[in-house]
Structure formats: C-alpha cells, structure tokens
Amino acid sequence: MVTTVKQISSRNLQILGWLSVLGSAFFFYLATAIIRWSQAEVEIQSSFFVFARFLLGFLIVCLSMLFYKQKLKPNRYHYLLGRTIANTVAVFCFYKAVEFVSVAEANILNMTYPIFIAVFSWFLLPEQRSKLAIFLVLMAFSGIWLILSPSGGLSFGWHSLWGLTSGFSAAGAMIYLNISRQYHDSQTILFFMFGIGTLAILVLFHKTFFIPDRREFFYLFSCSASGVLGQYLLTFGFRFVQAVEGSIISSTRILLAALLGPILVSDPSLTTLGWLGAFLIFSANIFLTINKRAQAKITA
C-alpha cells in the first residue's frame, strides 16, 4: 500500500513537471505575442523589453534569496560570465526578431538551439560524432530553409538572421549552463545572469529607455512577467521530468507558435512547406536529444 501511494505521488509529480515545462513553452511564446500586440499601441524598443525582463528577474531572485536566506556561492566566474553573455545576446536577438518577422518565425528559429548544440558537440566532443547526428542536423537545416524561404509562407530577409542568431546564441548559453551547474546552484547562476544582463543592456541601450506611462508599463511588465514565469516553470519542471521528456515538451513551442500565430497575433498561416519545415526542426530536436542520451549511456 505504501509503495502504491509513493508511485501515485511520483506519477503526480511527473505530470506536474510535464505541465510546468509545457506552461513554460506557452509563456515564452506569450512574451513575444505581447511584444507584437504592443506595436499597435505604443512604441517600445526590443532592448527596453529585454531590460525590463532582466530587471524583474533580478529583483525576484534577490527577494527569494533574502526570503530563504541563501548566499551567493560563485567560484568559476568565467562560466557564469559566458552563460550571461550568451543568454543576453540570445534574448536580445529573439526579441529583435519579433520586431521584424512574424512571431511564429521568431519562435521557431529561436528553437533551433538544440541543432547548434549538436554542431558544437561535433567539433568539441569527438566521442559524440555519429552519422545519425549529421543526418539530423542536415534535416533540421532543411527545415530552417523551408521556414525562411518564400515558398514556406514566410518572407526571407536579413531580419530573419536575428531569429537564427538567437538560436545560435541560446545554444552557447545552454552549454555554459550545463557546465555552470556542476559548480553553482541555480540561484547563483540566475543572479549573475539577470544582474549582469540588466547592467549590460542598460549601458548599451540606455538612450532608448524612458519613464513609461500606464499603458507602456503594462506591456513592459506583462512581457517581462511572462518571460520570467516561463524561466521559472522550466526550471521547476525539469526537477520532476527526465531531460529527454523535458526537451521534447519544450520543443512543442515550435508547433505552438505555428498554431497560435494566425489566431493571437495575425501571423500569416504556414503553407504546407512551412509546416514541413517546422515539423523537420521539431523532429530533429527530439531525435538529437534521444541520440545524445543513447550516446551518454554507451559512454557510461
């Protein structure tokens, strides 16, 4: 009877983890939808949205550390700095992409980071090289081309490179995160990420900032809250699900963006080739994650 209760409890936590990761995908998308909605009423630069998100995240981390009486424990500053720089570039390019291309395209291109992680791993980790990984990366890049090309239902231009750069930078941020976790707790990583990120955006883009009125503050706060909530849901969810499950659920943001785009933000609907591109990227993300786990088991 005790075993059964424990199994039910474990299953409930797993379901809670699935829902949390799925919720994070939705709130990450919602943050970009809010940016698009704001464009019809106010003029706010993407750099201001990034600054507001990092500032809110920094305040929440500081308050939670004070509440739980936690202390910072940094010891490998270069890993923390690498994570911060890569993440700041990724978020800035992601939000910048929303300014110029459809919300669906920006989200789909941002979710190419597992593909770039596989490319980095090919050069940095010879033991993870495989013909399957090459095939999956080529399949994913075929999907990227279908998304970017006019035949995919979305216009191709230099502005699309903002989205692709966000995926590239996010891959570096994830690699630094995995390394940093070996030496630092989550709060320390988030403190430096949000804190230095806030300072960097302030120094570089302070001329675009202003004292917002009520409507402008609403969009800044709601976008920031959605992004930070997505970050915390993702962190919470991965405590109760396996990495493969979490990665697969996170990748549903690709399909979520394609489905909700025409409904929520008047994005152009994807054509058949556009859907094929999204599906190829989604499938490559899943199989790259599964393949990486299989290689880890073999190495172990």
C-alpha positions as CSV (number, residue, x, y, z in Angstrom):
1,M,0.0,0.0,0.0
2,V,2.8,2.4,0.9
3,T,4.6,1.5,-2.4
4,T,1.4,2.3,-4.3
5,V,1.0,5.7,-2.6
6,K,4.6,6.5,-3.4
7,Q,4.1,5.5,-7.0
8,I,1.0,7.7,-7.3
9,S,2.8,10.6,-5.7
10,S,5.8,10.2,-8.0
11,R,3.4,10.0,-11.0
12,N,1.6,13.1,-9.9
13,L,4.9,15.0,-9.6
14,Q,5.9,13.8,-13.1
15,I,2.6,15.1,-14.5
16,L,3.2,18.4,-12.7
17,G,6.6,18.5,-14.3
18,W,5.2,17.9,-17.8
19,L,2.6,20.6,-17.3
20,S,5.2,23.1,-16.0
21,V,7.5,22.6,-19.0
22,L,4.6,22.9,-21.3
23,G,3.5,26.0,-19.5
24,S,7.0,27.4,-19.9
25,A,6.8,27.0,-23.7
26,F,3.4,28.8,-23.7
27,F,4.7,31.7,-21.6
28,F,7.9,32.1,-23.6
29,Y,5.6,32.4,-26.7
30,L,3.2,34.7,-24.9
31,A,6.0,37.1,-24.1
32,T,6.7,37.6,-27.8
33,A,3.0,37.8,-28.6
34,I,2.7,40.7,-26.1
35,I,5.6,42.5,-27.9
36,R,3.7,42.2,-31.1
37,W,0.4,43.4,-29.5
38,S,2.3,46.4,-28.1
39,Q,3.3,47.5,-31.6
40,A,-0.2,48.5,-32.4
41,E,-0.5,50.9,-29.4
42,V,2.9,52.0,-28.1
43,E,6.5,52.5,-29.3
44,I,8.9,50.4,-27.2
45,Q,12.2,49.2,-28.4
46,S,13.1,45.5,-28.0
47,S,16.1,46.5,-25.9
48,F,13.7,48.0,-23.4
49,F,11.7,44.8,-23.2
50,V,14.9,42.8,-22.6
51,F,16.0,45.3,-19.9
52,A,12.6,45.0,-18.1
53,R,12.7,41.2,-18.3
54,F,16.2,41.0,-16.8
55,L,15.4,43.6,-14.1
56,L,12.3,41.9,-13.0
57,G,14.1,38.5,-12.9
58,F,16.9,40.1,-10.9
59,L,14.5,41.5,-8.3
60,I,12.7,38.2,-7.9
61,V,16.0,36.3,-7.5
62,C,17.2,38.8,-4.9
63,L,13.9,38.7,-3.0
64,S,13.8,34.9,-3.0
65,M,17.4,34.7,-1.8
66,L,16.6,37.1,1.1
67,F,13.4,35.1,2.0
68,Y,15.2,31.8,2.1
69,K,18.4,33.3,3.5
70,Q,20.5,32.0,0.7
71,K,24.0,33.1,-0.1
72,L,25.8,33.5,-3.4
73,K,28.5,30.8,-4.0
74,P,30.3,31.8,-7.2
75,N,33.7,30.1,-7.8
76,R,34.0,29.8,-11.6
77,Y,33.3,33.3,-12.8
78,H,34.2,32.7,-16.4
79,Y,31.4,30.1,-16.7
80,L,28.9,32.5,-15.1
81,L,30.1,35.3,-17.5
82,G,29.9,33.0,-20.5
83,R,26.3,32.0,-19.6
84,T,25.3,35.6,-19.0
85,I,26.8,37.0,-22.3
86,A,25.4,34.2,-24.5
87,N,21.9,34.4,-22.8
88,T,21.8,38.2,-23.1
89,V,22.6,38.1,-26.8
90,A,20.1,35.3,-27.3
91,V,17.2,37.1,-25.6
92,F,18.0,40.4,-27.3
93,C,18.2,38.8,-30.8
94,F,15.0,36.9,-30.1
95,Y,13.0,40.0,-29.1
96,K,14.6,41.9,-32.0
97,A,13.4,39.2,-34.4
98,V,9.8,39.8,-33.2
99,E,10.1,43.4,-34.3
100,F,10.7,42.5,-37.9
101,V,9.4,39.0,-38.7
102,S,6.4,37.0,-37.6
103,V,6.1,35.8,-34.1
104,A,5.9,32.2,-35.3
105,E,9.1,32.6,-37.3
106,A,11.0,34.2,-34.4
107,N,10.0,31.4,-32.0
108,I,10.7,28.6,-34.5
109,L,14.2,30.0,-35.3
110,N,14.9,30.5,-31.6
111,M,14.1,26.8,-31.0
112,T,16.9,25.8,-33.3
113,Y,19.4,25.9,-30.4
114,P,19.5,22.0,-30.0
115,I,20.7,21.8,-33.6
116,F,23.5,24.2,-33.0
117,I,24.4,22.4,-29.8
118,A,24.8,19.3,-31.9
119,V,27.1,21.2,-34.3
120,F,29.2,22.5,-31.4
121,S,29.4,19.0,-29.9
122,W,30.6,17.6,-33.3
123,F,33.7,19.9,-33.1
124,L,34.2,19.9,-29.3
125,L,33.3,16.3,-28.4
126,P,34.6,13.7,-30.9
127,E,33.0,10.9,-28.9
128,Q,29.6,12.3,-29.8
129,R,30.1,12.2,-33.5
130,S,27.8,10.0,-35.4
131,K,26.3,9.6,-38.9
132,L,22.8,9.9,-37.4
133,A,23.7,13.3,-35.8
134,I,24.9,14.5,-39.2
135,F,21.7,13.4,-40.9
136,L,19.5,15.0,-38.2
137,V,21.4,18.3,-38.4
138,L,21.0,18.3,-42.2
139,M,17.3,17.5,-41.8
140,A,16.9,20.4,-39.4
141,F,18.7,22.9,-41.7
142,S,16.4,21.8,-44.5
143,G,13.6,22.7,-42.2
144,I,15.1,26.1,-41.4
145,W,15.4,26.8,-45.1
146,L,11.7,25.9,-45.7
147,I,10.8,28.3,-42.9
148,L,13.0,31.1,-44.2
149,S,12.2,30.7,-47.9
150,P,9.2,32.4,-49.5
151,S,7.8,29.0,-50.5
152,G,7.5,28.2,-46.8
153,G,4.9,31.0,-46.5
154,L,7.2,33.4,-44.6
155,S,9.3,36.1,-46.2
156,F,13.1,35.7,-46.2
157,G,15.3,38.6,-45.5
158,W,18.2,39.8,-43.4
159,H,15.9,40.4,-40.5
160,S,15.4,36.6,-40.2
161,L,19.0,36.4,-39.1
162,W,18.0,37.9,-35.8
163,G,16.0,34.8,-35.1
164,L,18.7,32.4,-36.3
165,T,21.3,34.3,-34.2
166,S,19.1,33.9,-31.1
167,G,19.1,30.1,-31.6
168,F,22.9,30.1,-32.2
169,S,23.5,32.2,-29.0
170,A,21.0,30.1,-27.0
171,A,23.0,27.0,-27.8
172,G,26.1,28.6,-26.3
173,A,24.0,29.7,-23.3
174,M,22.8,26.1,-22.7
175,I,26.3,24.7,-23.0
176,Y,27.5,27.2,-20.4
177,L,24.5,26.5,-18.2
178,N,25.2,22.7,-18.2
179,I,28.9,23.4,-17.3
180,S,28.0,26.0,-14.7
181,R,25.5,23.7,-12.9
182,Q,28.5,21.5,-12.0
183,Y,29.9,24.3,-9.8
184,H,27.0,26.6,-8.9
185,D,23.4,26.4,-7.6
186,S,20.5,27.7,-9.7
187,Q,20.1,31.0,-7.7
188,T,23.8,31.9,-8.2
189,I,23.5,31.4,-11.9
190,L,20.3,33.3,-12.2
191,F,21.6,36.2,-10.0
192,F,24.6,36.7,-12.3
193,M,22.6,36.1,-15.5
194,F,19.9,38.6,-14.6
195,G,22.1,41.1,-12.8
196,I,24.9,41.4,-15.3
197,G,22.4,41.2,-18.2
198,T,20.4,44.1,-16.8
199,L,23.6,46.2,-16.4
200,A,24.8,45.3,-19.9
201,I,21.6,46.3,-21.6
202,L,21.4,49.5,-19.5
203,V,24.9,50.6,-20.5
204,L,24.4,49.7,-24.2
205,F,20.9,50.9,-24.8
206,H,20.0,53.4,-22.1
207,K,19.3,56.1,-24.7
208,T,16.2,54.1,-25.8
209,F,14.8,53.9,-22.3
210,F,12.2,56.3,-20.8
211,I,9.7,56.6,-18.0
212,P,6.7,54.6,-19.2
213,D,3.1,55.7,-18.8
214,R,0.5,53.3,-17.6
215,R,-0.1,51.6,-20.9
216,E,3.6,51.3,-21.7
217,F,4.3,49.9,-18.2
218,F,1.5,47.3,-18.7
219,Y,3.2,45.9,-21.8
220,L,6.7,46.0,-20.3
221,F,5.6,44.3,-17.1
222,S,3.4,41.7,-18.7
223,C,6.0,40.7,-21.2
224,S,8.7,40.6,-18.5
225,A,6.4,38.6,-16.1
226,S,5.6,36.1,-18.9
227,G,9.3,35.6,-19.7
228,V,10.4,35.2,-16.1
229,L,7.5,32.9,-15.3
230,G,8.4,30.8,-18.3
231,Q,12.0,30.6,-17.0
232,Y,10.9,29.5,-13.5
233,L,8.4,27.0,-14.8
234,L,11.1,25.4,-17.0
235,T,13.5,25.2,-14.0
236,F,10.8,23.8,-11.8
237,G,9.5,21.3,-14.4
238,F,12.9,19.8,-15.1
239,R,13.2,18.8,-11.4
240,F,10.5,16.1,-12.0
241,V,10.9,15.0,-15.6
242,Q,13.7,13.4,-17.5
243,A,15.9,15.5,-19.8
244,V,14.5,13.8,-22.9
245,E,10.9,14.3,-21.8
246,G,11.6,18.0,-20.9
247,S,13.4,18.7,-24.2
248,I,10.6,17.1,-26.3
249,I,7.9,19.1,-24.4
250,S,9.9,22.3,-24.7
251,S,10.2,21.8,-28.4
252,T,6.4,22.0,-28.7
253,R,6.9,25.8,-28.8
254,I,7.6,25.3,-32.5
255,L,4.2,23.8,-33.1
256,L,2.5,26.1,-30.6
257,A,3.9,29.2,-32.4
258,A,2.7,27.9,-35.8
259,L,-0.7,27.1,-34.5
260,L,-1.4,30.2,-32.4
261,G,0.2,32.7,-34.7
262,P,-2.7,33.3,-37.0
263,I,-5.1,33.3,-34.1
264,L,-3.4,35.5,-31.5
265,V,-1.2,37.9,-33.4
266,S,-2.5,37.7,-37.0
267,D,0.6,35.9,-38.3
268,P,0.4,34.5,-41.8
269,S,-0.6,30.9,-41.8
270,L,2.1,28.4,-42.7
271,T,1.8,26.8,-46.0
272,T,2.3,23.0,-46.5
273,L,6.1,23.5,-47.0
274,G,6.2,25.9,-44.0
275,W,4.6,23.2,-41.8
276,L,7.0,20.6,-43.2
277,G,9.9,22.9,-42.2
278,A,8.5,23.3,-38.6
279,F,8.0,19.6,-38.3
280,L,11.5,18.8,-39.6
281,I,13.0,21.1,-36.9
282,F,10.8,19.7,-34.2
283,S,11.6,16.1,-35.2
284,A,15.3,16.9,-35.4
285,N,15.3,18.4,-31.9
286,I,13.6,15.3,-30.5
287,F,15.8,12.7,-32.1
288,L,19.0,14.7,-31.4
289,T,18.0,14.7,-27.7
290,I,17.3,10.9,-27.8
291,N,20.5,10.2,-29.7
292,K,22.5,12.2,-27.1
293,R,21.0,10.3,-24.3
294,A,21.8,7.0,-26.0
295,Q,25.4,8.0,-26.6
296,A,25.7,9.0,-22.9
297,K,24.6,5.5,-21.9
298,I,27.0,3.9,-24.2
299,T,29.9,6.1,-22.9
300,A,28.9,5.3,-19.3
